[in-house]
Amino acid sequence: MDRAEAITQIRAACLQIASGVTNIHPLLPALADEPTKAEIVKALFELTKNVEVVKKQVMRLEKRDDSSLT
């Protein structure tokens, strides 16, 4: 596997994780427990934040690759 393929697969995985997090949000009211919902929302926020870090690092790597080619 080369770097471009790895980047493509990492982006796809990030999209899947983000989609999963988004799918959880509408389910939370059915839990009918505010403390539990609050903790889950905090955890989902942290997941989202960390996925964004991964995406940003991949984007930086791509930009660094592009700049070294010119």
Buried (B, 14 or more C-beta within 10 A) or exposed (E): EEEEEEBEEBBEEBEEBBEEBEEEEEEBEEEEEEEEBEEBEEEBEEBBEEBEEBBEEBEEBEEEEEEEEE
